[in-house]
Structure formats: C-alpha cells, structure tokens
C-alpha cells in the first residue's frame, strides 16, 4: 500500500529491528507524515487499534528495519558490471592489480556518452532502492549519481570528483571543478528534491593522494569546511599507492626492487591516463612525494586528515596510521568484496574498532562488486572476521552506526520516536519465532525487500519501485 497522507498509520511485522540492538517480536512502528511517532510492542499497538481506526498493516512473515546505508558507491559505473564479471572469471593464479582494473574501467568509460552515464547512474539508484538502501555516500565523476538519487527519492551524500596532480594548476583545476559543482547544485531535479525535504547533499571528492596534489586537496578541504561538508576520498587502497608515495623523485636508487616495481605500476597508469597538456616531466617533479610517507601520514602532514574526511578502503594501514587516523578524527568506509576482487588486502576492521574509529561498509561500484546490497556486504564482512560481530551488531553497522559515520544519526538510522520515517520491510518465507533465526534470515540472500519508505514516502511497494 502506498501511503501519501499525513494521517497516523501503523506498520507491524513478525520482527522489528530498531537499529539500536533491540528486536521486537510482532512489534509495530507508528508513523505520521515523515516522522516516527512511536515503536510499540504487540500488546500496545493492538490496544491502539482497538481504540483508533488507523490505517495499518501486519506482516507476520516479515522483518521491519531502519532503511539501510551504503557508505561507498560509484553509481556512475553501475553499467560497467561486465568488468566485474571479467575479473571474477580470471584464472585465480593470475596476479590481480587495481591499476590494470582501473585501466579497464576508464577504457570503457571513455566510450560512453553523457546519456550512458545518466542511465548507468539511474540503474544504480534503482538497485540501491530495491536493496533497502535509503542513504548512500557516492563519489561521482559526472554528478549523475546525485540526479539519479534525487529522482528516485533516496538520500545521498554525493561528492563530485576532483583530480589534478600539477601543483601549479591547482587554482585553475579547482575553479573548473567549482563551475561544475555550481551547475549541479542548480540542477532542477536536485533543487526540487531538496525543497521538498533536504535529501541530497553535494560535496567535494578529491579522488586519492596519487591523483590530487596537496595544494588542490587543500582548496577542496577549505571549501568543504566553509560549508560544513564531509570530504569523500579514496585512501590507502593498494600497495602500489603506498610504494608510489615512498619513492621520491630523484631518489629511486635508494628504494628496494619491490617498491620500485609497485611504484612503477602506478606511474605507468598515471602516464596512460594523463589528460592532454600534462607536463611530460610531471611525475618526475612532484615535491609532495618527498619524505617516504604512507598515504595516511601524507594527508596528515598536509593537514588533510581531519574529522571532515570520510575515507574509503583503508586496506594499507600501519599501527601508526591507525593512531593518526583516530587522533585526527577521520571516518572510514570499508569495501571488502571490492578490495578482494582487485587483489588488495582487507581493511583492519578490528584494529579500527579498538581505536574507536567510526566506520561502516560500502560496496564500491558494480565494476568491482557483485551488487550494491549492504546486507550482502555485511554478511561477507562478518564471514571474514577473526571475531564475528553478533547479528544485532552487524545490523547496527549498516543502519545506526552508518548514520553516525555520516553524522545524520540525530535524524535517521534507527527506529526511534522523533526520527524520520526511513523504513525497510523485508519479506521472509515464513513466520520466524526465534530472534537469532530472524537475524540470520535478514542477512540471507533469499530474503527480498518488500517495501521501502524514505521520509515517510513510499519508494518501493511490494518489491516494485514507486514513481510519483
């Protein structure tokens, strides 16, 4: 049923997972407009229905949850899923390399027209909605991700990507980026969505330390701080990135053979991707590579590692890096399936937990991951842990904890009175009496989304997208 009225209504299910760790058997959520009025046990909502004639539904074979979060996506590249399939089918003995994969992705993207990116981003937004996602953090090359999320009715933090290694061109590169950002802000689809209820936040996304010079990143940081925005970036994703920063121009002779080989792989990629007009000697004259720092230490040294940064991947972190990350207050989005597809390591999640670093999970794009589903990402993440999280903690990781990472937990992320009515209802094959079994079913691949509400507005009804 598609509710469009401000009249109070009740949604009840076989299980209600609040996102705070509480699970209610045959619980109910009372809504009005875009807000949650109350979360009720069965006895209370049945008494309420006896006294008031409220629209309601009760699905004994269903799980009602806060809407889910995906903290790292690239919706622009959803239709590049053929690259993921190609990489998954490779001979397991063949070395896998992030930069060979990036070359495949960029080669494909260079054949796309603007319309291809638009359609691809739309497909990604639809997939998110059908997975029960109400909010994502997306790094967008074109900005189409923001339009797609706005059009379908989801929430998003969308970073328009920024590139530029030449320190001398930092001001010009940022001015060009700002023109694109301003045009995206004025897009009628995004303006309309935010007039109705602020759902799409635009920000800056300096791509990575190996594609953005510190001078340009500092301009991005200052812009974000002036607007109280989160900066989105990729950080410490590969051994190549670490090696590349350690090999200072003119001091290659002091590096070991493995470091030189890894750094050479990244140099070759940067030479291949360089835009027309790039100085031929640029890669041999990058002053910020002096010092042999790790990617994390590199950002910290330039004042770029702070509480406004949400960094994706973080698979190459030393104990010192983790200490700096924690001290300076940055946040993390981990993408285990994508990392392993591309032959990278897994982020040290348990060390991040011990250091109290806020983190949640992302999927990355369909070019490196089988889907955009946070439940599937979380299930895989838990399988690979030395000490698996409890089912309730795993559920909280992709709901309330994710909202905390994005600093929106005062408004969403849990089923709590006063918060926005962001609710996902998942259908189970049969009624489940046991709490542990219900959590297990929540993360099962066979469980499908039934309905999705974003700010009280129904986006998915009976497994189908709703368009208004």
Secondary structure per residue as TSV (DSSP state, phi and psi in degrees):
chain	resnum	aa	ss	phi	psi
A	1	X	-	360.0	139.5
A	2	X	-	-106.9	104.1
A	3	X	-	-83.6	135.3
A	4	X	-	-132.7	6.8
A	5	X	S	-100.5	159.2
A	6	X	S	-88.1	4.1
A	7	X	S	-64.9	143.3
A	8	X	-	-60.8	145.0
A	9	X	E	-146.6	161.4
A	10	X	E	-121.6	132.2
A	11	X	E	-115.4	122.8
A	12	X	E	-126.2	152.7
A	13	X	E	-149.1	166.9
A	14	X	E	-55.1	-37.4
A	15	X	E	-139.1	141.5
A	16	X	E	-118.0	116.1
A	17	X	E	-98.0	119.0
A	18	X	-	-80.7	-18.5
A	19	X	S	92.8	-14.6
A	20	X	S	-96.3	0.4
A	21	X	S	106.5	-7.3
A	22	X	-	-90.7	139.6
A	23	X	E	-126.5	123.9
A	24	X	E	-108.6	122.0
A	25	X	E	-71.6	125.7
A	26	X	T	50.4	44.4
A	27	X	-	-80.2	170.7
A	28	X	E	-140.6	152.1
A	29	X	E	-121.3	123.7
A	30	X	E	-96.2	126.9
A	31	X	E	-122.3	154.0
A	32	X	E	-144.9	124.7
A	33	X	T	59.7	-124.8
A	34	X	T	-102.1	15.3
A	35	X	E	-121.4	151.1
A	36	X	E	-85.8	124.3
A	37	X	E	-85.5	-39.8
A	38	X	E	-167.6	157.1
A	39	X	E	-115.8	123.7
A	40	X	E	-124.0	142.2
A	41	X	-	-70.4	167.6
A	42	X	H	-59.0	-43.2
A	43	X	H	-60.6	-38.2
A	44	X	H	-72.3	-43.6
A	45	X	H	-73.6	-27.2
A	46	X	H	-69.8	-38.0
A	47	X	H	-63.8	-38.7
A	48	X	H	-62.4	-43.1
A	49	X	H	-67.4	-28.1
A	50	X	H	-68.1	-29.6
A	51	X	H	-99.3	-20.7
A	52	X	S	-132.6	143.0
A	53	X	-	-91.2	84.3
A	54	X	-	-104.6	143.2
A	55	X	E	-59.9	135.7
A	56	X	E	-157.1	161.5
A	57	X	E	-142.4	146.1
A	58	X	E	-134.6	117.7
A	59	X	E	-117.0	96.3
A	60	X	E	-60.8	-30.3
A	61	X	E	-100.3	57.2
A	62	X	E	-154.5	159.9
A	63	X	E	-121.4	127.7
A	64	X	E	-104.7	127.2
A	65	X	E	-137.3	158.1
A	66	X	E	-58.0	150.4
A	67	X	-	-57.8	150.4
A	68	X	E	-89.5	163.6
A	69	X	E	-120.5	144.7
A	70	X	E	-127.2	112.1
A	71	X	E	-93.6	6.2
A	72	X	E	-157.3	109.4
A	73	X	E	-134.6	164.2
A	74	X	-	-134.4	81.6
A	75	X	G	-63.2	-25.5
A	76	X	G	-53.9	-30.2
A	77	X	G	-106.3	21.6
A	78	X	G	-57.8	-39.6
A	79	X	G	-81.6	11.2
A	80	X	G	-97.7	23.5
A	81	X	H	-63.7	-19.5
A	82	X	H	-61.7	-29.1
A	83	X	H	-68.1	-41.9
A	84	X	H	-59.0	-46.0
A	85	X	H	-61.7	-39.1
A	86	X	H	-63.9	-44.3
A	87	X	H	-70.7	-34.6
A	88	X	H	-69.0	-26.2
A	89	X	T	-89.2	0.5
A	90	X	S	-65.7	154.4
A	91	X	-	-56.8	123.4
A	92	X	T	-55.8	-24.8
A	93	X	T	-80.8	-10.5
A	94	X	S	-79.8	129.4
A	95	X	-	-59.4	134.9
A	96	X	-	-105.5	143.8
A	97	X	-	-142.7	123.9
A	98	X	H	-53.7	-39.3
A	99	X	H	-81.4	-25.5
A	100	X	H	-67.8	-39.0
A	101	X	H	-64.5	-44.9
A	102	X	H	-59.9	-37.0
A	103	X	H	-64.8	-39.7
A	104	X	H	-61.6	-44.6
A	105	X	H	-65.4	-47.4
A	106	X	H	-65.4	-37.7
A	107	X	H	-60.0	-42.6
A	108	X	H	-67.2	-47.1
A	109	X	H	-61.2	-30.7
A	110	X	T	-67.6	-16.8
A	111	X	T	-89.7	-9.5
A	112	X	-	-84.4	145.6
A	113	X	-	-93.0	173.5
A	114	X	H	-57.4	-38.0
A	115	X	H	-63.6	-34.5
A	116	X	H	-65.1	-41.8
A	117	X	H	-65.2	-39.3
A	118	X	H	-62.2	-48.7
A	119	X	H	-64.7	-40.8
A	120	X	H	-61.3	-44.5
A	121	X	H	-65.3	-38.3
A	122	X	H	-61.1	-42.1
A	123	X	H	-61.5	-39.1
A	124	X	H	-65.5	-43.1
A	125	X	H	-63.0	-39.7
A	126	X	H	-64.2	-41.9
A	127	X	H	-63.6	-40.2
A	128	X	H	-58.8	-48.4
A	129	X	H	-60.2	-43.4
A	130	X	H	-73.0	-11.7
A	131	X	T	-92.6	-2.1
A	132	X	T	89.2	16.1
A	133	X	E	-85.0	130.6
A	134	X	E	-106.0	-17.1
A	135	X	E	-149.8	134.0
A	136	X	E	-135.5	161.0
A	137	X	E	-112.1	117.9
A	138	X	E	-124.3	135.8
A	139	X	E	-101.1	116.4
A	140	X	E	-116.0	124.6
A	141	X	S	-70.1	-38.1
A	142	X	S	-105.4	-21.2
A	143	X	S	92.9	-6.7
A	144	X	H	-63.7	-26.4
A	145	X	H	-59.0	-40.7
A	146	X	H	-63.9	-44.0
A	147	X	H	-63.6	-41.9
A	148	X	H	-65.3	-44.5
A	149	X	H	-63.7	-42.7
A	150	X	H	-63.4	-42.0
A	151	X	H	-65.4	-35.8
A	152	X	H	-87.2	-16.5
A	153	X	T	99.7	16.8
A	154	X	-	-93.0	167.9
A	155	X	E	-98.5	154.5
A	156	X	E	-164.6	148.5
A	157	X	E	-105.8	109.4
A	158	X	E	-115.3	118.5
A	159	X	E	-97.3	121.7
A	160	X	E	-76.7	121.1
A	161	X	E	-69.1	148.8
A	162	X	E	-129.9	134.8
A	163	X	-	-134.4	153.6
A	164	X	B	153.4	111.8
A	165	X	-	-93.7	-16.8
A	166	X	-	-83.7	111.0
A	167	X	G	-59.1	-33.7
A	168	X	G	-67.6	-21.5
A	169	X	G	-104.9	11.8
A	170	X	H	-58.5	-47.8
A	171	X	H	-62.7	-43.9
A	172	X	H	-66.1	-40.7
A	173	X	H	-63.2	-40.6
A	174	X	H	-70.2	-37.0
A	175	X	H	-61.7	-41.6
A	176	X	H	-64.0	-42.7
A	177	X	H	-61.4	-42.3
A	178	X	H	-63.7	-34.6
A	179	X	H	-63.8	-41.9
A	180	X	H	-65.5	-41.6
A	181	X	H	-62.7	-45.5
A	182	X	H	-62.5	-39.9
A	183	X	H	-65.2	-39.0
A	184	X	H	-66.6	-40.8
A	185	X	H	-57.5	-34.1
A	186	X	T	-89.3	1.4
A	187	X	-	-60.6	129.9
A	188	X	H	-57.6	-34.3
A	189	X	H	-65.4	-42.5
A	190	X	H	-72.7	-41.4
A	191	X	H	-59.6	-45.2
A	192	X	H	-62.5	-45.2
A	193	X	H	-60.5	-41.2
A	194	X	H	-79.5	-22.4
A	195	X	H	-70.5	-37.8
A	196	X	H	-69.7	-44.0
A	197	X	S	-174.9	120.7
A	198	X	-	-56.1	108.0
A	199	X	-	-118.4	-30.3
A	200	X	E	-114.0	116.9
A	201	X	E	-105.2	123.2
A	202	X	E	-95.0	142.1
A	203	X	E	-147.6	-171.4
A	204	X	E	-106.3	143.5
A	205	X	E	-131.3	82.4
A	206	X	E	-60.3	125.1
A	207	X	-	-60.7	-57.8
A	208	X	-	-167.6	162.9
A	209	X	T	-60.7	-23.6
A	210	X	T	-90.9	0.9
A	211	X	T	-127.0	-5.4
A	212	X	B	-132.9	118.0
A	213	X	-	-68.4	149.3
A	214	X	H	-54.1	-36.9
A	215	X	H	-63.0	-39.0
A	216	X	H	-72.9	-41.5
A	217	X	H	-61.0	-37.7
A	218	X	H	-64.2	-36.3
A	219	X	H	-64.3	-40.4
A	220	X	H	-64.6	-44.0
A	221	X	H	-59.9	-44.6
A	222	X	H	-65.1	-40.3
A	223	X	H	-61.0	-47.1
A	224	X	H	-63.7	-42.9
A	225	X	H	-63.1	-36.5
A	226	X	H	-66.2	-21.9
A	227	X	H	-113.0	6.4
A	228	X	T	57.5	47.8
A	229	X	-	-108.5	153.2
A	230	X	-	-81.8	135.8
A	231	X	E	-91.1	132.1
A	232	X	E	-104.6	136.3
A	233	X	E	-157.1	163.9
A	234	X	E	-98.7	140.0
A	235	X	E	-149.3	135.4
A	236	X	S	52.7	47.0
A	237	X	-	-87.0	-20.7
A	238	X	-	-149.4	161.4
A	239	X	H	-66.7	-31.1
A	240	X	H	-62.0	-42.7
A	241	X	H	-61.3	-42.9
A	242	X	H	-63.9	-45.5
A	243	X	H	-64.3	-41.4
A	244	X	H	-60.7	-40.8
A	245	X	H	-71.5	-24.3
A	246	X	H	-81.5	-23.2
A	247	X	S	-89.0	98.0
A	248	X	-	-76.7	144.5
A	249	X	T	-56.0	130.1
A	250	X	T	84.9	-6.7
A	251	X	-	-118.6	25.7
A	252	X	G	-61.2	-29.7
A	253	X	G	-63.9	-21.5
A	254	X	G	-86.3	-2.6
A	255	X	S	-96.7	150.9
A	256	X	-	-76.1	166.2
A	257	X	H	-62.7	-40.1
A	258	X	H	-65.4	-43.6
A	259	X	H	-62.2	-43.2
A	260	X	H	-62.7	-39.5
A	261	X	H	-65.2	-45.4
A	262	X	H	-64.7	-44.0
A	263	X	H	-63.7	-35.8
A	264	X	H	-64.7	-33.4
A	265	X	H	-63.3	-41.4
A	266	X	H	-72.1	-39.7
A	267	X	H	-58.4	-42.8
A	268	X	H	-62.2	-40.1
A	269	X	H	-64.7	-44.7
A	270	X	H	-64.6	-36.6
A	271	X	H	-64.7	-39.8
A	272	X	H	-68.1	-38.5
A	273	X	H	-88.8	-8.5
A	274	X	-	-56.6	132.7
A	275	X	-	-71.4	158.9
A	276	X	T	-55.7	142.0
A	277	X	T	91.7	-1.9
A	278	X	-	-67.8	135.1
A	279	X	-	-58.4	129.7
A	280	X	T	-58.5	-30.8
A	281	X	T	-95.3	10.4
A	282	X	G	-57.5	-47.7
A	283	X	G	-67.7	-18.3
A	284	X	G	-94.0	3.3
A	285	X	-	-140.5	45.6
A	286	X	-	-98.3	103.4
A	287	X	G	-64.5	-25.9
A	288	X	G	-74.6	-6.2
A	289	X	G	-84.2	-3.1
A	290	X	T	-71.6	136.1
A	291	X	T	116.8	-14.3
A	292	X	-	62.0	36.7
A	293	X	-	-82.4	158.6
A	294	X	-	-72.9	163.9
A	295	X	H	-55.9	-41.6
A	296	X	H	-66.4	-45.9
A	297	X	H	-64.9	-33.0
A	298	X	H	-60.2	-49.2
A	299	X	H	-64.2	-42.2
A	300	X	H	-61.7	-40.8
A	301	X	H	-63.8	-27.3
A	302	X	T	-100.5	12.7
A	303	X	T	70.2	26.3
A	304	X	-	-107.9	-2.6
A	305	X	-	-103.5	103.0
A	306	X	S	-150.2	-174.6
A	307	X	T	-69.1	-11.5
A	308	X	T	-87.8	-2.8
A	309	X	E	-96.8	128.9
A	310	X	E	-112.0	107.6
A	311	X	E	-102.8	132.2
A	312	X	E	-95.5	144.8
A	313	X	E	92.2	-80.5
A	314	X	-	55.6	45.2
A	315	X	-	-85.8	-18.5
A	316	X	S	-114.4	82.7
A	317	X	-	-124.7	127.4
A	318	X	-	-85.1	166.1
A	319	X	H	-55.6	-35.2
A	320	X	H	-67.1	-40.1
A	321	X	H	-60.1	-44.8
A	322	X	H	-62.6	-39.4
A	323	X	H	-62.6	-44.9
A	324	X	H	-63.1	-43.9
A	325	X	H	-58.5	-44.3
A	326	X	H	-68.6	-44.1
A	327	X	H	-62.8	-38.8
A	328	X	H	-89.6	-6.8
A	329	X	T	84.8	16.6
A	330	X	-	-73.1	165.7
A	331	X	E	-122.4	162.4
A	332	X	E	-132.8	145.8
A	333	X	E	-125.4	117.9
A	334	X	E	-101.4	140.6
A	335	X	-	-134.4	71.8
A	336	X	H	-62.0	-46.0
A	337	X	H	-62.4	-42.5
A	338	X	H	-63.2	-45.9
A	339	X	H	-58.0	-45.1
A	340	X	H	-71.9	-32.2
A	341	X	H	-58.6	-38.6
A	342	X	T	-95.7	14.1
A	343	X	T	76.1	18.3
A	344	X	-	-93.8	173.5
A	345	X	-	-80.3	176.4
A	346	X	-	-96.7	142.5
A	347	X	-	-62.5	144.0
A	348	X	-	-78.1	72.1
A	349	X	H	-58.2	-42.5
A	350	X	H	-67.9	-32.1
A	351	X	H	-69.5	-36.7
A	352	X	H	-62.1	-39.7
A	353	X	H	-63.7	-43.9
A	354	X	H	-63.0	-30.9
A	355	X	T	-88.0	2.5
A	356	X	T	59.5	36.9
A	357	X	-	-85.1	123.3
A	358	X	-	-64.7	129.0
A	359	X	E	-150.9	158.7
A	360	X	E	-148.1	-163.6
A	361	X	E	-115.0	148.3
A	362	X	-	-132.5	169.9
A	363	X	-	-106.5	-17.0
A	364	X	-	65.1	-162.9
A	365	X	-	-89.4	170.3
A	366	X	T	-69.7	-8.5
A	367	X	T	-77.7	-14.5
A	368	X	T	-133.0	3.4
A	369	X	S	-140.7	148.7
A	370	X	S	-71.2	-18.9
A	371	X	-	-165.2	179.5
A	372	X	-	-110.7	24.0
A	373	X	-	-89.9	116.0
A	374	X	H	-63.3	-31.7
A	375	X	H	-63.7	-43.4
A	376	X	H	-67.1	-40.7
A	377	X	H	-61.7	-43.4
A	378	X	H	-66.0	-41.4
A	379	X	H	-62.3	-43.2
A	380	X	H	-65.6	-44.2
A	381	X	H	-55.6	-43.8
A	382	X	H	-70.8	-34.1
A	383	X	H	-63.0	-31.0
A	384	X	H	-90.7	-7.5
A	385	X	-	-75.6	147.9
A	386	X	S	-68.9	-39.8
A	387	X	S	-121.8	95.7
A	388	X	-	-60.1	146.5
A	389	X	-	-73.0	155.1
A	390	X	-	-65.0	158.8
A	391	X	H	-60.4	-39.6
A	392	X	H	-65.2	-40.0
A	393	X	H	-67.7	-36.3
A	394	X	H	-66.6	-40.6
A	395	X	H	-63.6	-42.3
A	396	X	H	-63.3	-31.9
A	397	X	H	-61.3	-34.8
A	398	X	T	-102.7	12.0
A	399	X	T	-127.0	-92.9
A	400	X	H	-65.0	-42.1
A	401	X	H	-63.9	-39.0
A	402	X	H	-63.8	-40.6
A	403	X	H	-62.0	-37.0
A	404	X	H	-65.8	-39.5
A	405	X	H	-59.8	-38.3
A	406	X	T	-86.7	0.2
A	407	X	T	59.5	36.7
A	408	X	-	-119.3	13.4
A	409	X	T	-69.6	-12.9
A	410	X	T	-73.1	-14.2
A	411	X	T	-117.5	-26.7
A	412	X	S	-154.4	-179.9
A	413	X	S	101.9	-17.8
A	414	X	S	-146.2	159.7
A	415	X	-	-89.1	91.9
A	416	X	-	-136.9	137.8
A	417	X	T	-53.8	131.6
A	418	X	T	97.0	-18.4
A	419	X	S	-82.7	166.6
A	420	X	B	-66.7	147.9
A	421	X	-	-82.0	76.0
A	422	X	-	-106.8	100.8
A	423	X	E	-135.5	134.2
A	424	X	E	-116.7	134.1
A	425	X	E	-116.6	121.3
A	426	X	E	-108.8	135.8
A	427	X	E	-90.9	131.4
A	428	X	-	-104.0	161.8
A	429	X	S	-71.0	-26.7
A	430	X	S	-155.6	167.8
A	431	X	-	-66.7	138.5
A	432	X	-	-117.2	126.1
A	433	X	-	-90.6	-23.4
A	434	X	-	-102.4	134.1
A	435	X	H	-62.1	-47.0
A	436	X	H	-61.0	-41.4
A	437	X	H	-66.1	-32.7
A	438	X	H	-69.6	-39.8
A	439	X	H	-63.8	-41.4
A	440	X	H	-59.9	-41.1
A	441	X	H	-68.1	-33.4
A	442	X	H	-57.4	-41.1
A	443	X	T	-89.7	-0.1
A	444	X	-	-72.1	143.0
A	445	X	T	-64.2	-26.0
A	446	X	T	-75.9	-15.7
A	447	X	-	-76.8	133.7
A	448	X	E	-121.1	149.9
A	449	X	E	-70.0	135.0
A	450	X	E	-99.7	-55.9
A	451	X	E	-137.0	152.0
A	452	X	E	-139.3	128.9
A	453	X	E	-117.7	132.1
A	454	X	E	-123.1	117.8
A	455	X	T	53.0	37.5
A	456	X	T	80.4	-8.8
A	457	X	E	-92.3	132.2
A	458	X	E	-78.9	121.7
A	459	X	E	-101.4	-33.8
A	460	X	E	-127.1	132.8
A	461	X	E	-130.4	122.6
A	462	X	T	51.7	42.0
A	463	X	T	79.6	5.6
A	464	X	E	-122.5	145.3
A	465	X	E	-67.5	143.2
A	466	X	-	-106.7	128.6
A	467	X	-	-118.3	133.3
A	468	X	-	-122.0	360.0
